[in-house]
Amino acid sequence: MALVLSSSVREKLAGKTPPVSEEEILQCFANRSGRYLLDEREQHRTDPPTRWFLAETDYGRLLKVVFIPKDGDVIIRTAYDPNPVERSIYQRYG
């Protein structure tokens, strides 16, 4: 499984406040304890479906990681600090 980040996604992650690193995303995959949820909103539909989860980095930063699994790889769409609604959804269904 390879983590794939396009140059535009890398740029978007670097522009977050605070920035999100590839290392933090890898830590979140390693530290995840819940399930992957599907993003079923019409404007976000992809084939295969977009998935997301919440997990902490090794330093305790909680991130929402959004990705697409494809051909054995994990294509990162984005990652950021989740809002209270996303936390609630993941607490309930994740």
Secondary structure, DSSP 4 states (H G I P E B T S, - for coil): --EE--HHHHHHHHTSSS---HHHHHHHHHH--S--EE---GGG--SSPPEEEEEE-TTS-EEEEEEEEETTEEEEEEEEPPPHHHHHHHHHH-
